Amino acid sequence: MVQLTINGKQIEVPEGTTVLRAAEMAGIQIPTLCDHKELTPYGGCRLCIVEVQGFRVPIASCTLPVSNGMVVNTETPALKKSRKFILSMLFSERNHFCPFCQVSGGDCELQNAAYREEMTHWPMQPGWNGYPVDSSHPYFVLDNNRCILCRRCVRACAELAGNFTLSVAERGAASIIVADTNVPLGESTCIKCGSCVQVCPTGALIDRTSAYQGRETEITPVKSVCVGCSVGCTVTLRVRDNRIVRIEGDWEGAVNRGVLCEHGRYHPMTESRQRITTPLMKKNGKLEPVSWDEALGAIAEKFKALAGDAHNGAAAIASTRLPVEVLTAFRQLFAEKLGAEMVTSTEEGMTTAAVAALAEKQGPFEGRLEMLKTADTVLCIGANLARSHMVAGFFIKRALPKGMKLINIDPEGDELDDLADVALKNKPGSDLALIEGLKAIIIKENLGRVPMAVPNAEQVIAEAVQATGLSLESISLAARMLAHAISPVILYGKGITAKRDERLVESLYSLATLVGAIDKERMGLLSVKGEANSQAAAQLGLDKPFSLNGQKAVYALIGDDYVSKYLVERLSKAPYLVVQTAYESKLTEVADVVLPVTIWSEQEGHYVSMDGRVQKAEKVIQAPEDVRDNLAVLTEVAMRMNMPVKIDWQKSLHERKASVVIN
């Protein structure tokens, strides 16, 4: 610990802390513009200058580490004069028309800093240079006229998303933020994560969905969980007048630390599907609006008559985007009370069944997502992190410039191939042969961390080469790179698990043990699941393939999920179909009864992330008048059949061994 004095106050902070952070710990505010707690200190704006006893000139506190006995002053007449001059220069470099800016009036850090220094006008006239405004991006606008060149957006793009799209072009006062080689943002390599917009201190990056719709003081922030995938990112929902104005990453989030992807930040804000706001029932071949009482009565009568007929009675299928409370009630009603055999989820265990099978024998064998942050080598197989579970991909991409090695295996190839040290495009269906080949090479060359034998290693290697269509040199390069790693991580996805072949997961587990990804101290084997509650659905046993074999009625609990063409084709064959959903779809067109229910932001409940974190999603807006909560509808159906459900979801999650530690 280091002891120092700031503004006459003696404090003690850990070694390596900057003066700026030490002041914050002591409750002392130092003005900043380019600084951000999730970005590497830059020291560009100089607004955070302080006086240090023994130093000849003021120095930026954001990059200055503390030292024992240091005496710091943050507020002196000379410092205030310097800060006012710095702000005057910043205002003079661009066209800052505060009355017309969407963040003016409390949300602009530049304006707030000026008010703090008691500035009421521009001491120096701006140069009135006209910078182009880039509005080519679907989600935000870049206006260099409002930019202060703090480079937060550039650093966020590189350090948070690992994408390196944004940079600074030109020099001096002519410097501007550009995308790639100065191409329009909408045509650039931008992955639409929105991190740059969230960190921007001024109005230079304008969010299309929330601009001019309320200042921070007029919007209520609510922390919740993103339900876009199984990563489990925490979000801050900005709500006003029963409407979500903006979605931001939660800087305190245990998983994502403020980072979001396009699916989590923008897709919910651009939802265009048609809501269903009243119950519907098919009469004379056409869906007609009916009362809740009539719809629920018809459903109860139909399904109660099928109770006890496991094979030919009822079938039920539920979305894995739903809270665990809903999934627990769903299983209890249809599998336990009605006794139906075909009760599963819309994912049908594609991302979890093979993993769960190994967990039944092995117990927890997968680790936390933060293992990616400390890995020096990552083997990614069967997971396209550039299209789904993108935040996990960000963790890899941003570590590559720091020396992380990446081995990417995908028969179809993906965007990570261009960044990978080794990219293997093996033949479809040859994953098991490839994994066994990697193991055989490591064992043959005595590179393993633990004793392991492979009979006929040469034959296994030869079979791998033949089955995969890859050269021996490329497979050997990947094997040696993984074996030489100090802290390797193996990450796999649906490309492996969708085959429902437990041997693939067992082989990966064996490989992870061989190279030290799994040992007494580390659990460096990870699998990206599917949707937000895939892991919870697996724990509840909702992971069998769905099929209709004589069932007389099907209950489809879709919630706000999308419906695949393949699911519609299968469910349309049901003699009687109930669809509990929020939106119109091809599935509702063939339903006998449609029940309108809440979407993700209109209900509360818990979600289990891909690595076992149990987190709560909050209800932030009220549903339309005649729309009911998903859990309330299930409970009412159960009551009308005299089969009340008692929900103990915490206990249900631990009835089955999990591949991850759930807590």
C-alpha positions as CSV (number, residue, x, y, z in Angstrom):
1,M,0.0,0.0,0.0
2,V,1.1,3.6,-0.7
3,Q,0.4,6.6,1.5
4,L,-0.1,10.0,0.0
5,T,-1.8,13.3,0.7
6,I,-4.4,14.9,-1.6
7,N,-5.8,18.3,-0.8
8,G,-4.5,17.9,2.8
9,K,-6.3,14.5,3.2
10,Q,-4.1,11.5,3.9
11,I,-5.1,8.4,2.1
12,E,-3.7,4.9,1.5
13,V,-4.2,3.1,-1.9
14,P,-2.7,0.1,-3.6
15,E,0.6,0.4,-5.4
16,G,0.2,1.2,-9.1
17,T,-2.9,3.3,-8.6
18,T,-3.0,6.5,-10.5
19,V,-3.4,9.8,-8.7
20,L,-6.8,10.3,-10.5
21,R,-8.1,6.9,-9.2
22,A,-6.7,7.6,-5.7
23,A,-8.6,10.9,-5.6
24,E,-11.8,9.1,-6.6
25,M,-11.3,6.6,-3.8
26,A,-11.0,9.5,-1.4
27,G,-14.1,11.2,-2.7
28,I,-12.2,14.0,-4.4
29,Q,-13.4,14.9,-7.9
30,I,-10.8,15.8,-10.6
31,P,-12.4,16.9,-13.9
32,T,-11.7,14.7,-16.9
33,L,-12.6,14.3,-20.6
34,C,-10.5,11.6,-22.2
35,D,-10.4,9.3,-19.2
36,H,-12.6,6.3,-18.8
37,K,-12.3,3.6,-16.2
38,E,-12.6,0.8,-18.7
39,L,-10.0,2.2,-21.1
40,T,-6.2,2.5,-20.8
41,P,-5.2,6.0,-19.5
42,Y,-4.3,8.3,-22.3
43,G,-3.5,11.7,-20.9
44,G,-4.7,13.5,-24.0
45,C,-7.1,16.2,-22.9
46,R,-4.9,17.4,-19.9
47,L,-8.0,18.6,-18.0
48,C,-7.1,16.4,-15.1
49,I,-3.9,18.2,-14.4
50,V,-2.8,18.5,-10.7
51,E,0.0,20.1,-8.8
52,V,2.5,17.7,-7.1
53,Q,4.9,18.9,-4.6
54,G,8.4,18.7,-6.1
55,F,7.2,18.7,-9.7
56,R,8.0,21.8,-11.7
57,V,4.8,21.9,-13.8
58,P,1.2,20.5,-13.4
59,I,0.9,16.9,-14.6
60,A,-2.0,14.8,-15.9
61,S,-3.3,12.8,-12.9
62,C,-4.8,10.0,-15.1
63,T,-1.4,8.6,-16.1
64,L,0.6,9.5,-12.9
65,P,1.1,6.6,-10.5
66,V,1.1,7.3,-6.8
67,S,4.2,7.2,-4.7
68,N,4.9,7.2,-1.0
69,G,4.8,10.6,0.6
70,M,3.4,12.3,-2.5
71,V,1.6,15.6,-1.8
72,V,-1.0,16.5,-4.4
73,N,-3.3,19.6,-4.9
74,T,-6.2,19.3,-7.3
75,E,-7.8,22.8,-6.8
76,T,-5.6,25.9,-6.9
77,P,-6.1,29.2,-8.7
78,A,-3.4,28.3,-11.2
79,L,-5.0,25.0,-12.0
80,K,-8.4,26.5,-12.5
81,K,-6.9,29.1,-14.9
82,S,-5.1,26.3,-16.8
83,R,-8.2,24.2,-17.0
84,K,-10.2,27.1,-18.3
85,F,-7.6,27.7,-21.0
86,I,-7.6,24.0,-22.0
87,L,-11.4,24.1,-22.3
88,S,-11.3,27.4,-24.3
89,M,-8.9,25.7,-26.8
90,L,-11.2,22.7,-27.1
91,F,-14.2,24.9,-27.9
92,S,-12.2,26.9,-30.4
93,E,-11.1,23.8,-32.4
94,R,-14.6,22.7,-33.5
95,N,-18.1,24.0,-34.0
96,H,-19.8,23.4,-30.6
97,F,-23.3,24.7,-31.0
98,C,-24.7,23.6,-27.6
99,P,-28.3,24.7,-28.1
100,F,-28.6,22.3,-31.1
101,C,-26.7,19.3,-29.6
102,Q,-28.6,16.2,-28.4
103,V,-26.5,15.9,-25.2
104,S,-26.6,19.6,-24.2
105,G,-28.1,20.4,-20.9
106,G,-26.5,17.9,-18.6
107,D,-25.3,14.9,-20.7
108,C,-22.3,16.6,-22.4
109,E,-19.1,16.1,-20.4
110,L,-17.4,19.0,-22.2
111,Q,-20.3,21.4,-21.4
112,N,-20.4,20.2,-17.8
113,A,-16.7,20.7,-17.4
114,A,-17.0,24.3,-18.7
115,Y,-19.8,25.0,-16.2
116,R,-17.6,23.5,-13.4
117,E,-15.0,26.1,-14.3
118,E,-17.6,28.8,-14.3
119,M,-17.3,29.4,-18.0
120,T,-20.3,31.2,-19.6
121,H,-19.0,31.8,-23.2
122,W,-16.2,31.1,-25.6
123,P,-13.2,33.3,-24.9
124,M,-11.9,32.5,-28.3
125,Q,-13.8,32.4,-31.6
126,P,-13.9,28.9,-33.2
127,G,-12.3,28.4,-36.6
128,W,-15.7,27.6,-38.2
129,N,-14.3,24.7,-40.1
130,G,-17.0,22.6,-41.7
131,Y,-16.4,18.9,-41.1
132,P,-18.5,16.3,-42.9
133,V,-21.2,14.5,-41.0
134,D,-21.3,10.7,-41.6
135,S,-24.9,9.4,-41.4
136,S,-24.3,6.2,-43.4
137,H,-24.5,3.9,-40.3
138,P,-27.8,2.3,-39.5
139,Y,-27.5,2.9,-35.7
140,F,-25.5,6.1,-35.2
141,V,-24.2,9.3,-36.8
142,L,-20.6,10.6,-36.6
143,D,-20.3,14.4,-36.5
144,N,-16.7,15.5,-36.3
145,N,-17.8,19.1,-35.7
146,R,-18.6,18.1,-32.1
147,C,-15.5,15.9,-31.6
148,I,-12.8,16.9,-29.0
149,L,-10.3,14.2,-30.2
150,C,-10.3,12.5,-26.8
151,R,-10.0,9.2,-28.7
152,R,-12.3,7.4,-26.4
153,C,-14.2,5.9,-29.3
154,V,-10.9,4.8,-31.0
155,R,-9.7,3.2,-27.8
156,A,-13.1,1.5,-27.1
157,C,-13.2,0.1,-30.6
158,A,-9.7,-1.4,-30.0
159,E,-9.6,-2.2,-26.3
160,L,-13.3,-3.3,-25.7
161,A,-14.4,-4.8,-29.0
162,G,-11.0,-5.6,-30.5
163,N,-12.2,-4.4,-33.9
164,F,-9.8,-1.5,-34.6
165,T,-12.3,0.1,-37.1
166,L,-11.9,3.7,-35.8
167,S,-8.7,5.8,-36.0
168,V,-7.6,9.4,-36.3
169,A,-6.7,10.8,-39.7
170,E,-4.8,14.0,-40.6
171,R,-2.8,16.0,-38.1
172,G,-3.1,18.9,-35.7
173,A,-6.3,20.9,-35.8
174,A,-7.4,19.1,-39.0
175,S,-7.5,15.7,-37.2
176,I,-10.7,13.8,-37.5
177,I,-12.1,10.4,-36.5
178,V,-12.4,8.0,-39.5
179,A,-13.4,4.5,-40.1
180,D,-10.9,2.2,-41.7
181,T,-9.2,4.1,-44.6
182,N,-11.6,7.0,-44.3
183,V,-14.6,5.1,-45.8
184,P,-18.2,5.8,-44.7
185,L,-19.1,4.2,-41.4
186,G,-21.9,2.2,-43.0
187,E,-19.5,0.6,-45.4
188,S,-16.7,0.0,-42.9
189,T,-15.7,-3.0,-40.8
190,C,-17.8,-1.7,-37.9
191,I,-19.5,-4.6,-36.1
192,K,-22.2,-2.3,-34.7
193,C,-21.4,-3.0,-31.0
194,G,-22.0,0.7,-30.1
195,S,-19.2,0.9,-27.5
196,C,-17.9,4.0,-29.2
197,V,-21.3,5.8,-28.8
198,Q,-21.5,4.8,-25.1
199,V,-18.1,6.2,-24.2
200,C,-18.3,9.4,-26.3
201,P,-18.2,12.4,-23.9
202,T,-19.8,14.9,-26.3
203,G,-22.4,14.7,-29.1
204,A,-19.9,13.6,-31.8
205,L,-21.5,10.2,-31.9
206,I,-25.3,10.4,-32.1
207,D,-27.4,7.4,-31.3
208,R,-30.3,7.3,-33.8
209,T,-32.7,5.6,-31.5
210,S,-32.4,7.9,-28.4
211,A,-31.2,11.3,-29.7
212,Y,-33.3,14.2,-28.4
213,Q,-35.6,11.9,-26.4
214,G,-34.6,13.0,-22.9
215,R,-31.6,13.9,-20.8
216,E,-30.1,11.6,-18.2
217,T,-32.1,13.3,-15.4
218,E,-35.3,12.6,-17.3
219,I,-34.6,8.9,-17.9
220,T,-34.8,6.2,-15.3
221,P,-31.8,3.7,-15.4
222,V,-32.7,0.1,-14.6
223,K,-30.0,-2.7,-14.5
224,S,-31.1,-5.9,-16.0
225,V,-29.8,-8.9,-18.1
226,C,-29.5,-9.2,-21.9
227,V,-31.5,-12.1,-23.2
228,G,-30.0,-12.1,-26.6
229,C,-27.8,-15.1,-26.1
230,S,-26.2,-17.2,-23.3
231,V,-23.2,-15.0,-22.5
232,G,-25.2,-13.2,-19.8
233,C,-24.2,-9.6,-20.3
234,T,-25.7,-7.2,-17.8
235,V,-27.3,-4.0,-19.3
236,T,-28.6,-0.7,-18.1
237,L,-32.0,0.0,-19.7
238,R,-32.8,3.7,-20.0
239,V,-36.6,4.1,-19.6
240,R,-39.0,7.0,-20.0
241,D,-42.8,7.1,-20.3
242,N,-43.1,3.3,-20.3
243,R,-40.6,3.0,-23.2
244,I,-37.0,1.9,-23.4
245,V,-35.1,4.9,-24.9
246,R,-31.7,3.3,-25.0
247,I,-29.8,0.1,-24.0
248,E,-26.3,0.5,-22.6
249,G,-23.7,-1.9,-21.3
250,D,-23.4,-2.0,-17.5
251,W,-19.9,-1.0,-16.6
252,E,-20.1,-2.9,-13.4
253,G,-21.3,-6.1,-15.2
254,A,-19.5,-9.2,-14.0
255,V,-19.3,-10.8,-17.4
256,N,-19.2,-7.9,-20.0
257,R,-17.9,-4.9,-18.0
258,G,-19.9,-2.5,-20.2
259,V,-19.4,-4.2,-23.6
260,L,-22.4,-5.2,-25.7
261,C,-22.9,-6.5,-29.2
262,E,-25.4,-5.5,-31.9
263,H,-27.8,-8.2,-30.8
264,G,-28.0,-6.9,-27.2
265,R,-27.8,-3.1,-27.8
266,Y,-29.7,-2.4,-31.1
267,H,-31.8,-5.4,-32.2
268,P,-34.3,-5.0,-29.3
269,M,-34.6,-1.3,-30.2
270,T,-35.4,-2.0,-33.9
271,E,-38.1,-4.7,-33.3
272,S,-40.6,-4.6,-36.1
273,R,-42.8,-7.7,-35.6
274,Q,-46.5,-7.1,-35.1
275,R,-47.6,-7.5,-31.5
276,I,-50.6,-9.7,-30.6
277,T,-52.7,-7.9,-28.0
278,T,-55.8,-10.0,-27.6
279,P,-56.5,-13.8,-27.3
280,L,-57.4,-15.5,-30.6
281,M,-59.3,-18.7,-31.3
282,K,-60.0,-20.4,-34.6
283,K,-63.6,-20.4,-35.5
284,N,-64.9,-21.5,-38.9
285,G,-61.3,-21.9,-40.1
286,K,-60.4,-18.3,-39.1
287,L,-58.7,-16.8,-36.0
288,E,-61.2,-14.6,-34.2
289,P,-60.6,-12.3,-31.1
290,V,-62.0,-13.9,-27.9
291,S,-61.9,-13.3,-24.2
292,W,-59.2,-14.7,-22.0
293,D,-61.9,-16.7,-20.1
294,E,-63.0,-18.4,-23.3
295,A,-59.5,-19.1,-24.6
296,L,-58.2,-20.5,-21.3
297,G,-61.4,-22.5,-20.8
298,A,-61.0,-24.2,-24.2
299,I,-57.3,-25.0,-23.6
300,A,-58.0,-26.4,-20.1
301,E,-60.8,-28.6,-21.4
302,K,-58.7,-29.9,-24.3
303,F,-55.5,-30.7,-22.3
304,K,-57.1,-32.0,-19.2
305,A,-58.8,-34.7,-21.2
306,L,-55.3,-35.9,-22.4
307,A,-53.8,-36.2,-18.9
308,G,-52.0,-39.4,-18.2
309,D,-51.6,-40.4,-21.8
310,A,-47.8,-40.1,-22.1
311,H,-47.4,-41.1,-25.7
312,N,-50.5,-40.0,-27.5
313,G,-51.8,-37.3,-25.3
314,A,-50.2,-33.9,-25.3
315,A,-46.8,-32.5,-26.4
316,A,-45.2,-29.2,-25.3
317,I,-42.3,-27.1,-26.4
318,A,-40.9,-23.9,-24.9
319,S,-38.4,-21.2,-25.9
320,T,-35.1,-21.0,-24.1
321,R,-35.4,-17.2,-24.0
322,L,-37.9,-17.5,-21.2
323,P,-37.1,-17.0,-17.5
324,V,-36.3,-20.1,-15.5
325,E,-39.4,-19.6,-13.4
326,V,-41.5,-20.0,-16.5
327,L,-39.6,-23.0,-17.8
328,T,-39.9,-24.7,-14.4
329,A,-43.7,-24.2,-14.3
330,F,-43.8,-25.3,-17.9
331,R,-42.0,-28.6,-17.1
332,Q,-44.0,-29.2,-14.0
333,L,-47.4,-28.7,-15.7
334,F,-46.8,-30.7,-18.9
335,A,-44.3,-33.3,-17.9
336,E,-45.2,-33.9,-14.3
337,K,-48.9,-33.0,-13.9
338,L,-50.1,-34.0,-17.4
339,G,-47.6,-36.8,-17.7
340,A,-46.7,-35.9,-21.3
341,E,-43.5,-37.6,-22.6
342,M,-42.7,-35.1,-25.4
343,V,-41.8,-32.0,-23.3
344,T,-38.8,-30.1,-24.6
345,S,-37.4,-26.8,-25.7
346,T,-37.2,-25.1,-29.1
347,E,-33.4,-25.7,-29.1
348,E,-34.0,-29.4,-28.5
349,G,-30.7,-29.7,-26.6
350,M,-28.6,-28.9,-29.7
351,T,-26.2,-26.9,-27.6
352,T,-26.5,-28.7,-24.3
353,A,-27.5,-32.4,-24.6
354,A,-24.1,-33.8,-25.4
355,V,-22.5,-31.6,-22.8
356,A,-25.1,-32.6,-20.2
357,A,-24.5,-36.3,-20.9
358,L,-20.8,-35.9,-20.0
359,A,-21.7,-33.8,-16.9
360,E,-23.9,-36.6,-15.6
361,K,-20.8,-38.8,-15.4
362,Q,-18.1,-36.2,-14.8
363,G,-19.7,-33.4,-12.8
364,P,-18.8,-29.8,-13.6
365,F,-16.0,-29.6,-16.1
366,E,-16.4,-26.2,-17.7
367,G,-15.1,-22.9,-16.4
368,R,-16.0,-19.2,-16.4
369,L,-16.0,-17.0,-19.4
370,E,-13.3,-14.7,-17.9
371,M,-10.8,-17.5,-18.5
372,L,-10.6,-16.0,-22.0
373,K,-9.2,-12.8,-20.6
374,T,-6.1,-14.5,-19.2
375,A,-5.5,-17.1,-21.8
376,D,-2.4,-17.0,-23.9
377,T,-3.7,-19.5,-26.5
378,V,-7.3,-20.2,-27.5
379,L,-8.6,-23.1,-29.6
380,C,-12.0,-22.2,-31.0
381,I,-13.9,-25.0,-32.6
382,G,-17.5,-25.1,-33.9
383,A,-18.3,-21.6,-32.7
384,N,-18.7,-18.6,-35.0
385,L,-18.1,-15.8,-32.5
386,A,-18.3,-13.2,-35.1
387,R,-22.0,-13.8,-35.6
388,S,-23.3,-15.1,-32.2
389,H,-22.1,-14.8,-28.6
390,M,-20.1,-11.9,-30.0
391,V,-19.0,-10.5,-26.6
392,A,-17.0,-13.8,-26.0
393,G,-15.4,-13.1,-29.4
394,F,-14.5,-9.6,-28.3
395,F,-12.5,-11.0,-25.4
396,I,-10.4,-13.0,-27.9
397,K,-10.0,-10.3,-30.5
398,R,-8.9,-7.6,-28.1
399,A,-6.3,-9.9,-26.6
400,L,-4.7,-10.9,-29.9
401,P,-2.5,-7.7,-30.2
402,K,-1.2,-8.5,-26.7
403,G,0.2,-11.8,-27.8
404,M,-2.7,-14.3,-27.5
405,K,-2.5,-17.1,-30.1
406,L,-5.7,-18.2,-31.8
407,I,-6.4,-21.5,-33.4
408,N,-9.8,-21.4,-35.3
409,I,-11.4,-24.5,-36.6
410,D,-14.5,-24.2,-38.7
411,P,-15.4,-26.2,-41.8
412,E,-17.2,-23.3,-43.3
413,G,-14.7,-20.6,-42.2
414,D,-15.6,-17.4,-40.5
415,E,-14.4,-13.9,-39.8
416,L,-12.0,-15.1,-37.1
417,D,-10.0,-17.0,-39.7
418,D,-8.4,-13.7,-40.8
419,L,-7.2,-13.0,-37.3
420,A,-6.1,-16.5,-36.3
421,D,-2.6,-17.8,-36.1
422,V,-3.8,-21.1,-37.4
423,A,-7.1,-21.4,-39.3
424,L,-8.2,-25.0,-40.1
425,K,-11.1,-25.6,-42.5
426,N,-11.6,-29.3,-42.0
427,K,-14.2,-31.4,-44.0
428,P,-17.7,-31.4,-42.4
429,G,-18.2,-34.3,-40.0
430,S,-14.5,-34.8,-39.4
431,D,-14.2,-32.9,-36.0
432,L,-13.7,-36.1,-34.0
433,A,-10.9,-37.3,-36.2
434,L,-9.3,-33.9,-36.0
435,I,-9.4,-33.7,-32.2
436,E,-8.1,-37.2,-31.9
437,G,-5.3,-36.3,-34.4
438,L,-4.3,-33.3,-32.3
439,K,-4.1,-35.5,-29.2
440,A,-2.1,-38.1,-31.0
441,I,0.5,-35.6,-32.2
442,I,0.9,-34.0,-28.8
443,I,1.3,-37.5,-27.2
444,K,3.7,-38.7,-29.9
445,E,6.0,-35.7,-29.4
446,N,5.8,-35.9,-25.6
447,L,4.3,-32.4,-25.3
448,G,1.4,-33.3,-22.9
449,R,1.1,-32.0,-19.4
450,V,-0.3,-35.3,-18.1
451,P,0.5,-39.0,-18.9
452,M,-1.9,-40.2,-21.7
453,A,-1.6,-43.0,-24.2
454,V,-3.0,-43.4,-27.7
455,P,-2.6,-46.8,-29.3
456,N,-1.3,-46.6,-32.9
457,A,-0.7,-42.8,-32.8
458,E,0.7,-42.9,-36.3
459,Q,-2.5,-44.5,-37.6
460,V,-4.7,-42.0,-35.7
461,I,-2.7,-39.1,-37.2
462,A,-3.0,-40.6,-40.7
463,E,-6.7,-41.0,-40.3
464,A,-7.1,-37.4,-39.2
465,V,-5.2,-36.2,-42.3
466,Q,-7.4,-38.3,-44.6
467,A,-10.7,-37.5,-42.8
468,T,-10.2,-33.7,-42.5
469,G,-8.6,-33.0,-45.8
470,L,-5.9,-31.0,-44.0
471,S,-2.2,-31.3,-44.3
472,L,-0.1,-33.0,-41.6
473,E,1.9,-29.8,-41.2
474,S,-1.2,-27.6,-40.4
475,I,-2.6,-30.1,-37.9
476,S,0.9,-30.4,-36.3
477,L,1.3,-26.7,-36.1
478,A,-2.0,-26.3,-34.2
479,A,-1.2,-29.2,-31.9
480,R,2.2,-27.8,-31.0
481,M,0.9,-24.3,-30.5
482,L,-1.8,-25.6,-28.1
483,A,0.7,-27.8,-26.3
484,H,3.2,-25.1,-25.8
485,A,0.7,-22.7,-24.2
486,I,1.0,-21.8,-20.6
487,S,-2.7,-21.0,-20.0
488,P,-4.7,-22.5,-22.9
489,V,-8.5,-22.3,-23.3
490,I,-10.6,-24.5,-25.5
491,L,-13.9,-23.0,-26.6
492,Y,-16.5,-24.9,-28.5
493,G,-20.0,-24.3,-29.8
494,K,-22.9,-25.6,-31.8
495,G,-20.7,-27.0,-34.6
496,I,-19.7,-29.6,-32.0
497,T,-22.7,-30.0,-29.8
498,A,-25.4,-30.0,-32.5
499,K,-24.3,-33.5,-33.6
500,R,-25.5,-34.7,-30.1
501,D,-22.4,-37.0,-30.1
502,E,-21.0,-37.3,-26.6
503,R,-17.7,-38.6,-28.0
504,L,-16.9,-35.2,-29.4
505,V,-17.3,-33.5,-26.0
506,E,-15.4,-36.3,-24.2
507,S,-12.6,-36.0,-26.8
508,L,-12.3,-32.2,-26.2
509,Y,-12.3,-32.8,-22.5
510,S,-9.5,-35.3,-22.9
511,L,-7.6,-32.8,-25.1
512,A,-8.1,-30.0,-22.5
513,T,-6.7,-32.2,-19.8
514,L,-3.7,-33.2,-22.0
515,V,-2.6,-29.7,-22.7
516,G,-3.3,-28.3,-19.2
517,A,-6.4,-26.3,-20.0
518,I,-8.1,-28.4,-17.2
519,D,-6.1,-29.2,-14.1
520,K,-6.5,-28.8,-10.3
521,E,-6.4,-25.0,-10.6
522,R,-7.9,-24.2,-14.0
523,M,-11.1,-25.1,-15.9
524,G,-10.2,-23.8,-19.4
525,L,-12.9,-25.7,-21.3
526,L,-15.9,-23.6,-22.3
527,S,-18.9,-24.0,-24.5
528,V,-21.1,-21.3,-25.8
529,K,-24.7,-22.5,-25.4
530,G,-27.7,-21.2,-27.4
531,E,-30.2,-18.7,-26.1
532,A,-30.3,-16.9,-22.8
533,N,-31.6,-19.8,-20.8
534,S,-30.2,-22.8,-22.7
535,Q,-28.3,-23.9,-19.6
536,A,-31.5,-23.7,-17.4
537,A,-33.5,-25.7,-19.9
538,A,-30.8,-28.4,-19.9
539,Q,-30.9,-28.5,-16.1
540,L,-34.7,-29.0,-16.3
541,G,-34.3,-31.8,-18.8
542,L,-35.9,-29.9,-21.7
543,D,-33.3,-31.0,-24.2
544,K,-34.7,-33.9,-26.2
545,P,-35.4,-33.8,-29.9
546,F,-39.0,-32.8,-30.7
547,S,-41.2,-35.0,-32.7
548,L,-44.9,-35.7,-33.1
549,N,-46.0,-39.3,-33.0
550,G,-49.7,-39.4,-32.6
551,Q,-50.1,-36.6,-29.9
552,K,-53.5,-35.0,-30.1
553,A,-52.5,-31.5,-28.9
554,V,-49.4,-29.4,-28.7
555,Y,-48.7,-26.4,-26.4
556,A,-46.0,-24.1,-27.9
557,L,-44.7,-21.5,-25.4
558,I,-42.8,-19.2,-27.6
559,G,-42.8,-15.9,-25.7
560,D,-41.0,-13.2,-27.7
561,D,-38.7,-15.7,-29.6
562,Y,-38.4,-16.0,-33.3
563,V,-40.0,-19.1,-34.9
564,S,-38.0,-21.1,-37.4
565,K,-39.5,-22.4,-40.6
566,Y,-38.6,-26.0,-39.5
567,L,-40.5,-25.6,-36.3
568,V,-43.6,-24.3,-38.1
569,E,-43.5,-27.2,-40.5
570,R,-43.5,-29.7,-37.6
571,L,-46.0,-28.0,-35.4
572,S,-48.5,-27.3,-38.2
573,K,-49.1,-31.1,-38.3
574,A,-50.5,-31.0,-34.8
575,P,-54.3,-31.8,-34.6
576,Y,-54.7,-29.0,-32.0
577,L,-52.2,-26.3,-31.5
578,V,-51.9,-23.6,-28.7
579,V,-49.4,-20.9,-29.2
580,Q,-48.4,-18.6,-26.3
581,T,-46.5,-15.8,-28.0
582,A,-46.0,-12.0,-28.1
583,Y,-45.8,-11.6,-31.9
584,E,-47.6,-12.7,-35.1
585,S,-45.7,-15.4,-37.1
586,K,-46.3,-18.2,-39.5
587,L,-46.9,-20.3,-36.4
588,T,-49.8,-18.2,-35.1
589,E,-51.4,-18.5,-38.6
590,V,-51.8,-22.3,-38.1
591,A,-52.7,-22.2,-34.4
592,D,-56.1,-23.1,-32.9
593,V,-55.6,-20.8,-30.0
594,V,-53.2,-17.9,-29.6
595,L,-52.4,-16.3,-26.2
596,P,-50.8,-12.8,-26.2
597,V,-48.0,-12.6,-23.6
598,T,-45.2,-10.3,-22.4
599,I,-41.9,-9.7,-24.0
600,W,-38.5,-9.7,-22.3
601,S,-38.7,-6.2,-20.9
602,E,-42.3,-6.6,-19.6
603,Q,-41.5,-9.5,-17.3
604,E,-39.0,-10.3,-14.5
605,G,-37.2,-13.6,-14.0
606,H,-33.9,-15.3,-13.7
607,Y,-31.4,-16.5,-16.3
608,V,-28.5,-18.9,-16.2
609,S,-25.6,-17.9,-18.4
610,M,-23.4,-20.2,-20.4
611,D,-20.9,-20.4,-17.5
612,G,-23.5,-20.9,-14.7
613,R,-24.2,-17.4,-13.4
614,V,-27.7,-16.9,-12.1
615,Q,-28.8,-13.4,-12.8
616,K,-32.1,-11.5,-12.6
617,A,-33.8,-9.7,-15.5
618,E,-36.1,-6.9,-14.3
619,K,-39.5,-5.8,-15.6
620,V,-39.0,-2.2,-16.8
621,I,-42.2,-1.4,-18.8
622,Q,-45.8,-2.3,-18.6
623,A,-47.3,-4.6,-21.2
624,P,-50.3,-3.6,-23.3
625,E,-53.7,-3.7,-21.6
626,D,-54.9,-7.2,-22.5
627,V,-51.5,-8.9,-22.6
628,R,-50.6,-11.2,-19.7
629,D,-47.4,-12.4,-18.1
630,N,-46.0,-15.7,-19.4
631,L,-45.9,-17.3,-15.9
632,A,-49.3,-16.0,-15.0
633,V,-50.8,-17.6,-18.1
634,L,-49.2,-21.0,-17.3
635,T,-50.4,-20.7,-13.7
636,E,-54.0,-20.0,-14.8
637,V,-54.0,-22.9,-17.2
638,A,-52.8,-25.2,-14.5
639,M,-55.4,-23.9,-12.0
640,R,-58.3,-24.4,-14.6
641,M,-57.1,-28.0,-15.0
642,N,-57.0,-28.5,-11.2
643,M,-53.3,-29.1,-11.5
644,P,-51.7,-26.2,-9.6
645,V,-47.9,-25.7,-10.0
646,K,-45.5,-24.9,-7.2
647,I,-42.4,-23.2,-8.4
648,D,-39.1,-24.0,-6.7
649,W,-36.8,-23.1,-9.6
650,Q,-33.6,-22.9,-7.4
651,K,-34.1,-26.6,-6.4
652,S,-35.0,-27.6,-9.9
653,L,-31.8,-26.2,-11.3
654,H,-29.7,-28.5,-9.1
655,E,-31.7,-31.7,-9.6
656,R,-29.4,-32.7,-12.5
657,K,-25.6,-32.5,-12.6
658,A,-24.4,-29.5,-14.6
659,S,-21.3,-29.0,-16.8
660,V,-20.8,-25.7,-15.0
661,V,-21.0,-24.6,-11.4
662,I,-24.4,-22.9,-11.1
663,N,-24.5,-20.0,-8.6
